[in-house]
Amino acid sequence: MMNFDKFPIMLAPMAGVTDVGFRAVCSAFGADSTTTEMLSVRAMAHNPQKTEFMTLTSPEEKHKIAQIFGHEEEYFERAVKSKLLQKFDAFDINMGCPAPKILKNGEGAALMDNPILASKIIETVKKNINRPLSVKFRKGNKSPNFLEFGRMCQDSGADYVVFHARTVEQGYSGHADYDAIASLKAKLTIPVVGNGDVVDKGSLEEMKKTKVDGVMIGRGALGRPWIFAQLKERQNIDKFDAIKTHINILREHFEENWIKLYIRKHLLWYAKDLPMASTIRLKLANCSDLDECLAILQEFFI
Ligand SMILES: Cc1cc2nc3c(=O)[nH]c(=O)nc-3n(C[C@H](O)[C@H](O)[C@H](O)COP(=O)(O)O)c2cc1C
């Protein structure tokens, strides 16, 4: 179980972002837990190779969480029993994804409008794992029912919840509603992890005022995996070394050509806070070799 006595600072699951290398680097910088991208329980049953690369882990990761999504209890049961997921320390169920394609299938945040099924899924997963279980959800899909929904998660056997305080309609716009987070925290007896817009010390302090038990950081870690070290006031942050490690871990598993395409967005995020970001972006756009891209970044990270 996450140690909630020490106010964990956790890396949020991000599809297309939280790959094995990025998770390792965030962990090395002090992230108290790392979560995979959302994994389809159906895909895991029918097309396991498609999921396998998302479930890669590295020894750097301290507390590894697999995030699963779907809408059928039997597939959830198969997934948590599958060999692929046995190495994880805990599970999280995605009940907050706002993507239309996911909602259409009755998955992600659509489950917030179907608490009976959501409860059955939580019970089924909990019954079939001997590890901690969390549920990550939003303020609401069709209506802001997070208080009732959080209570249902607790009653169904979730060990803690992760609350991203935006409605589906809001997507990622506006500010997360910290008053809503405080009210959920006041209502539940299980730990509540607050999520939304924590990007620095100031926003972390604001989040702490809600009295939550821990925080999860998503976009604040894009291109800045060292945010965990900064928030924990650790010294000696070697940023360029982290970027190299991210790529080297990917190199242990993937072909160079695939990495080259995949890593572009990460490289642009890594460059975004640098003084000459637009020049670097141009240079990165014209480089075709990974080591060359790294050399471009290195020049600016000194
Ligand atoms: C690119 C991207 C991908 C995301 N993928 C997932 C996901 O797979 N599962 C999930 O629960 N949330 C996902 N989220 C939501 C984040 O986990 C988090 O709840 C949200 O970004 C709010 O936190 P933040 O303000 O710290 O970014 C994603 C967010 C982004 C920006």
PDBQT file of the ligand as one rigid body, heavy atoms in Angstrom, charges set to zero:
ROOT
HETATM    1  C1  LIG A 401      -1.513  13.361 -22.608  1.00  0.00    +0.000 C 
HETATM    2  C2  LIG A 401      -2.366  12.914 -21.442  1.00  0.00    +0.000 A 
HETATM    3  C3  LIG A 401      -2.718  11.588 -21.338  1.00  0.00    +0.000 A 
HETATM    4  C4  LIG A 401      -3.513  11.159 -20.260  1.00  0.00    +0.000 A 
HETATM    5  N1  LIG A 401      -3.794   9.829 -20.134  1.00  0.00    +0.000 NA
HETATM    6  C5  LIG A 401      -4.456   9.378 -19.033  1.00  0.00    +0.000 A 
HETATM    7  C6  LIG A 401      -4.641   7.981 -18.794  1.00  0.00    +0.000 A 
HETATM    8  O1  LIG A 401      -4.203   7.123 -19.566  1.00  0.00    +0.000 OA
HETATM    9  N2  LIG A 401      -5.322   7.626 -17.660  1.00  0.00    +0.000 N 
HETATM   10  C7  LIG A 401      -5.801   8.542 -16.763  1.00  0.00    +0.000 A 
HETATM   11  O2  LIG A 401      -6.398   8.177 -15.759  1.00  0.00    +0.000 OA
HETATM   12  N3  LIG A 401      -5.617   9.864 -16.965  1.00  0.00    +0.000 NA
HETATM   13  C8  LIG A 401      -4.943  10.286 -18.051  1.00  0.00    +0.000 A 
HETATM   14  N4  LIG A 401      -4.704  11.628 -18.197  1.00  0.00    +0.000 N 
HETATM   15  C9  LIG A 401      -5.145  12.562 -17.145  1.00  0.00    +0.000 C 
HETATM   16  C10 LIG A 401      -4.041  12.775 -16.113  1.00  0.00    +0.000 C 
HETATM   17  O3  LIG A 401      -3.708  11.561 -15.449  1.00  0.00    +0.000 OA
HETATM   18  C11 LIG A 401      -4.487  13.798 -15.055  1.00  0.00    +0.000 C 
HETATM   19  O4  LIG A 401      -5.631  13.321 -14.397  1.00  0.00    +0.000 OA
HETATM   20  C12 LIG A 401      -4.807  15.163 -15.675  1.00  0.00    +0.000 C 
HETATM   21  O5  LIG A 401      -3.847  15.523 -16.644  1.00  0.00    +0.000 OA
HETATM   22  C13 LIG A 401      -4.894  16.243 -14.597  1.00  0.00    +0.000 C 
HETATM   23  O6  LIG A 401      -3.701  16.341 -13.877  1.00  0.00    +0.000 OA
HETATM   24  P1  LIG A 401      -2.576  17.455 -14.200  1.00  0.00    +0.000 P 
HETATM   25  O7  LIG A 401      -3.230  18.790 -14.113  1.00  0.00    +0.000 OA
HETATM   26  O8  LIG A 401      -1.506  17.238 -13.167  1.00  0.00    +0.000 OA
HETATM   27  O9  LIG A 401      -2.102  17.186 -15.594  1.00  0.00    +0.000 OA
HETATM   28  C14 LIG A 401      -3.957  12.082 -19.287  1.00  0.00    +0.000 A 
HETATM   29  C15 LIG A 401      -3.598  13.415 -19.420  1.00  0.00    +0.000 A 
HETATM   30  C16 LIG A 401      -2.811  13.845 -20.466  1.00  0.00    +0.000 A 
HETATM   31  C17 LIG A 401      -2.426  15.297 -20.552  1.00  0.00    +0.000 C 
ENDROOT
TORSDOF 0
